[in-house]
Amino acid sequence: MERFQQQSILRDLQKKMVILSGPRQAGKTTLAKAISKQFTSSMYLNYDSYEDRRIFLKEAWLPSVELLIFDEIHKMPKWKNYLKGVYDTKPEHQKILVTGSARLEVFKQVGDSLAGRYFLHRLMPLSPAECEKVHVNYTIDRFLERGGFPEPFLTQDLMDTDRWRLQYIDSLLREDVLDFENIQNLNAIRLVFELLRERVGSPVSYSSIAQDAAISPNTVKKYIQILEALYIVFRVTPFSRNIARSLLKEPKIYFFDIGLVKGGSGSRFENLVGFCLLKHALAKADYQAKIVSLHYLLTKEKKEVDFVLAQDNQMEKLIEVKYSDHLINPSLRYFHEKYQTPSVQVVKELKREWVENQIEVVQGVNFLKSLYL
């Protein structure tokens, strides 16, 4: 299947270097190799390979190569300086595509700046909106059961999905975490990971998790930052026009792989909606240069709305998520009337869509497939 970014990446390669980041096994290597078929000659180099590493260090490729694909290059010391040098001295016809599982942008403090030399594309797992665009059959139940990563989502055998996930978790918590940072207590970060799986959709208290895991709150925060940097989880912070104040409040934690969520169907559906909204926000930034952020609303009186899409620090849409409750949530009604912001209640199991006082109640599948990719 062709991922929706493919044509955009091909266009951007004609202008600058392209950096393709995203979660492990989201399909970056498959996409890169599909893109390589559009060129007469290409070379794929993975920094994890000993033989490829020697080629990296010697820059031992022919000048005639049209497309260079560098995978996991962020593991190289001073990788930004290396890329800058290769890009600035390459032949004019040569294109460079860089891929990596960890968030390449978290390494801002390393090396020289690549500003002005690249376009960033973030490849996320599949979503209903992308399935619609690339003509892949799907149901919301399939997403809740398997998650959106291509291999478990597309396989016919559910047992293969479960086997994939066990290997995926093990590789994330052993290989990726150790590659990212020298963690002395892998059992502790694994326990934090497991505790987060049970707390999807609720504000996360670092102190509470610290007590359960027998570590300090600062260590919990550090571990969550590592899990976030590796595209395992993402944080949703309370909306506040004071950004610093917002970041100090308790975040909600969601998973890129919906299949990792422990809890009922409601928690999984909320995670799916949250992931699709995040993918929507990232795509807006990557392809429309619009800075869209994802938050939630919570007052001292415990009035809460699950998600807020904001642009330029202004609320654009309020989204409440329900599995089957078609009655408009009182908190959504309260915030809608107070801020006069477009509001929608997204319901997975809903017989009929309707509108009341400009608050839309819509079927989950229709809302998710309508999002920008």
C-alpha positions in Angstrom: 0.0 0.0 0.0 1.2 3.5 -0.7 1.4 5.8 2.3 -0.3 9.2 1.9 3.0 11.1 2.4 4.8 9.5 -0.5 4.1 12.1 -3.2 4.7 15.0 -0.8 8.1 13.5 0.1 9.0 13.1 -3.5 8.2 16.7 -4.2 10.2 17.9 -1.1 13.2 15.9 -2.1 13.5 18.1 -5.2 14.0 21.1 -2.9 15.8 20.0 0.2 16.8 17.0 2.3 13.9 15.2 3.9 13.9 13.9 7.5 11.3 11.2 8.1 10.7 10.4 11.7 8.1 8.4 13.6 7.5 5.4 15.8 9.4 2.1 15.3 7.6 -0.1 12.8 5.3 2.6 11.5 6.5 1.8 8.0 9.4 4.3 7.5 11.8 1.8 5.9 9.0 0.4 3.6 8.1 3.9 2.6 11.7 4.9 2.0 12.3 1.9 -0.2 9.1 2.6 -2.2 10.3 6.1 -2.8 13.7 4.8 -3.9 12.0 3.0 -6.8 11.1 6.4 -8.3 14.9 7.0 -8.8 17.2 5.4 -11.4 19.8 4.7 -8.7 19.6 4.7 -4.9 21.6 3.5 -1.8 20.0 2.5 1.5 22.4 2.7 4.5 21.5 1.7 8.1 23.8 3.0 10.8 23.0 -0.1 12.9 24.7 -2.2 10.2 28.5 -2.6 10.7 29.1 -2.7 7.0 26.9 0.3 6.3 28.6 2.2 9.1 32.0 1.9 7.3 30.4 3.3 4.2 28.9 6.2 6.3 32.3 7.1 7.7 34.1 7.0 4.4 31.2 8.5 2.5 31.9 5.7 0.1 29.1 6.0 -2.4 29.3 7.0 -6.1 28.5 10.6 -7.0 26.1 9.3 -9.6 23.7 7.9 -6.9 20.5 9.8 -7.2 19.0 9.1 -3.8 20.8 8.4 -0.5 18.7 7.0 2.3 20.3 7.2 5.8 18.5 5.2 8.4 19.0 5.5 12.2 21.8 8.1 11.6 20.8 10.0 14.7 22.8 7.3 16.6 26.0 8.6 15.0 28.0 11.0 17.2 27.7 14.6 15.8 25.2 13.4 13.2 24.0 16.8 12.5 27.4 18.0 11.5 27.9 15.0 9.4 24.6 15.5 7.6 25.3 19.2 7.1 28.7 18.3 5.5 27.2 15.7 3.2 24.3 17.9 2.1 26.5 21.0 1.5 29.0 19.1 -0.7 26.8 16.7 -2.6 26.3 16.9 -6.3 23.2 19.0 -7.3 21.3 16.0 -8.6 21.7 13.9 -5.4 18.8 13.7 -3.0 19.0 12.8 0.7 16.3 11.0 2.7 17.0 10.6 6.5 14.8 8.2 8.6 14.8 7.4 12.3 12.6 5.8 15.0 13.4 8.2 17.8 12.3 11.8 17.6 15.1 13.4 15.7 14.0 16.8 17.0 14.9 15.9 20.6 18.6 16.1 19.7 18.5 19.9 19.2 21.4 20.3 21.5 23.7 18.1 19.4 25.9 19.4 16.7 25.4 22.2 14.2 22.0 23.4 13.0 20.4 22.0 9.9 18.0 25.0 9.7 17.0 25.7 6.1 18.3 22.4 4.8 15.5 20.0 5.4 11.7 19.4 5.5 10.4 17.3 8.3 7.8 14.5 7.7 6.4 12.5 10.5 5.1 9.0 9.6 2.4 7.9 12.1 0.6 4.5 12.3 -2.5 4.1 10.1 -5.7 6.0 11.0 -9.3 5.9 9.5 -8.5 9.1 7.6 -5.4 7.6 5.9 -7.2 4.3 5.2 -9.9 6.3 3.4 -7.3 8.1 1.3 -5.3 5.1 0.3 -8.3 2.8 0.0 -7.6 0.3 2.7 -10.6 -1.5 4.3 -11.0 -0.9 8.0 -13.5 -0.7 10.9 -13.2 1.1 14.1 -13.3 -2.2 15.9 -10.3 -3.4 14.0 -8.3 -0.3 15.2 -9.4 -0.9 18.8 -8.4 -4.6 18.6 -5.1 -4.3 16.6 -4.0 -0.7 16.7 -2.8 1.2 13.6 0.7 -0.1 13.0 0.7 -1.6 9.5 1.8 -5.2 10.3 -0.6 -6.0 13.1 -3.4 -4.0 11.4 -3.1 -5.7 8.0 -2.5 -9.3 9.1 -5.4 -11.7 8.9 -4.5 -13.8 11.9 -5.2 -12.1 15.3 -2.6 -14.4 16.9 0.1 -12.9 14.7 -1.0 -9.5 16.0 -0.5 -10.6 19.6 2.9 -12.1 18.8 3.9 -8.9 17.1 3.0 -6.8 20.1 4.9 -9.0 22.6 8.1 -8.6 20.4 7.4 -4.9 19.9 7.2 -4.2 23.6 10.3 -6.1 24.3 12.3 -4.4 21.6 11.1 -0.9 22.7 11.9 -1.4 26.4 15.2 -3.2 25.9 16.9 -2.0 22.6 15.4 1.4 22.1 15.5 2.6 25.7 19.1 1.5 26.1 20.1 3.0 22.7 18.5 6.3 23.8 19.9 6.6 27.3 21.8 4.5 29.7 19.1 3.3 32.1 20.3 1.4 35.1 17.0 0.0 36.2 15.1 -1.4 33.2 12.6 -3.1 35.6 11.6 0.4 36.9 10.9 1.9 33.5 9.0 -1.2 32.5 6.9 -0.9 35.6 6.2 2.8 34.8 5.2 1.7 31.2 2.8 -0.9 32.6 1.3 1.6 35.1 0.7 4.1 32.3 -1.1 1.4 30.3 -3.7 1.3 33.0 -4.1 5.1 33.3 -5.0 6.1 29.8 -7.5 9.0 29.7 -6.9 10.2 33.3 -4.5 13.0 34.5 -1.3 11.3 35.5 0.2 12.0 38.9 4.0 11.6 38.9 3.9 11.2 42.7 1.3 8.4 42.5 3.3 6.4 39.9 6.5 7.1 41.9 4.9 5.5 45.0 3.7 2.5 43.1 7.1 2.0 41.3 9.2 2.8 44.4 11.2 5.5 42.6 11.2 9.3 42.8 8.7 11.6 41.0 11.6 13.2 39.0 12.6 9.7 37.8 9.0 9.0 36.7 9.0 12.3 34.8 12.3 11.4 33.2 11.1 7.9 32.2 7.9 9.3 30.7 10.0 11.9 28.7 12.1 9.0 27.3 9.0 7.0 26.4 7.6 10.1 24.7 10.9 10.8 22.8 10.8 7.2 21.5 7.2 7.6 20.1 5.8 5.1 22.6 3.5 7.5 24.4 2.4 11.1 23.9 1.3 13.7 26.5 -1.8 15.8 26.3 -1.5 18.8 28.6 -4.3 21.0 30.0 -5.1 24.0 27.8 -3.9 27.3 29.2 -3.0 30.6 27.5 -0.1 30.6 29.9 1.9 27.8 28.3 4.4 27.3 31.2 1.5 27.0 33.6 -0.1 24.4 31.4 3.0 22.3 31.3 3.2 22.2 35.1 -0.3 20.7 35.4 -0.9 16.9 35.3 -0.8 15.6 31.7 -2.8 12.8 30.3 -0.8 10.0 28.7 -1.9 8.1 25.5 -0.2 5.5 23.4 0.7 5.5 19.7 -0.2 1.8 19.7 -3.8 1.6 20.7 -3.4 -2.1 21.3 -1.2 -1.4 24.4 -4.1 0.2 26.3 -5.3 -1.8 29.2 -8.9 -1.1 30.2 -12.3 -1.2 28.6 -13.3 -0.4 25.0 -14.0 3.2 26.2 -10.4 3.8 27.1 -9.2 2.3 23.8 -11.6 4.4 21.8 -10.6 7.6 23.6 -6.9 6.7 22.9 -7.8 6.2 19.2 -9.5 9.6 19.0 -6.5 11.2 20.8 -4.0 9.6 18.5 -6.0 10.6 15.4 -6.2 14.2 16.7 -2.4 14.2 17.3 -1.8 12.8 13.8 -4.1 15.6 12.4 -2.1 18.3 14.3 1.3 16.9 13.1 0.1 16.8 9.5 -1.1 20.3 9.7 2.4 21.4 10.8 4.3 19.3 8.3 2.1 20.0 5.2 0.3 23.3 5.9 2.8 25.0 8.2 0.1 25.5 10.8 1.0 25.1 14.5 -1.9 23.1 15.9 -1.7 21.7 19.5 -3.7 19.1 21.4 -4.9 19.7 24.9 -7.7 18.9 27.4 -9.8 21.1 29.6 -10.1 20.8 33.4 -11.4 23.1 36.1 -10.9 23.0 39.9 -14.6 22.0 40.0 -13.6 18.9 37.9 -15.4 20.0 34.8 -13.5 18.3 32.0 -13.5 17.9 28.2 -11.4 15.2 26.8 -9.6 17.1 24.0 -9.1 20.6 22.7 -7.5 21.5 19.3 -5.8 24.9 19.5 -4.1 27.1 17.0 -1.9 30.1 17.9 -2.9 29.4 21.5 -6.6 29.9 20.7 -9.1 27.1 21.1 -10.5 26.0 17.8 -12.6 22.9 18.7 -13.7 21.1 21.8 -14.0 17.3 21.5 -15.7 15.0 24.0 -15.4 11.2 23.5 -18.0 8.7 24.5 -18.3 5.0 23.6 -22.1 4.9 23.6 -23.6 7.8 25.6 -25.5 10.0 23.1 -26.5 12.6 25.7 -24.4 15.7 25.5 -21.8 15.8 28.3 -22.6 18.6 30.8 -19.0 19.8 30.9 -18.9 20.0 27.1 -22.1 22.1 27.2 -20.6 24.3 30.0 -17.3 25.1 28.1 -19.2 25.5 24.8 -21.5 28.1 26.3 -18.6 29.9 28.2 -16.1 30.1 25.3 -18.5 29.9 22.3 -16.1 27.5 20.7 -17.2 24.9 18.1 -17.8 21.7 20.0 -18.4 18.0 19.1 -19.2 14.9 21.0 -17.7 11.9 19.3 -19.6 8.6 20.0 -18.5 5.2 18.7 -21.9 3.5 19.0 -24.5 6.1 17.8 -27.6 5.4 15.7 -28.3 9.0 14.6 -26.2 12.1 14.4 -27.8 15.3 15.7 -27.0 18.9 16.7 -28.2 20.9 19.8 -27.3 24.5 20.4 -24.5 24.2 17.8 -23.0 21.2 19.6 -22.6 18.3 17.2 -23.1 14.7 18.3 -21.4 12.5 15.6 -20.5 8.9 14.9 -16.9 8.1 15.7 -16.1 6.7 12.3 -17.4 9.8 10.5 -15.4 12.2 12.7 -12.2 10.3 12.5 -12.2 9.8 8.7 -12.9 13.5 8.3 -9.7 14.6 10.0 -6.8 16.0 8.1 -4.2 13.3 7.9 
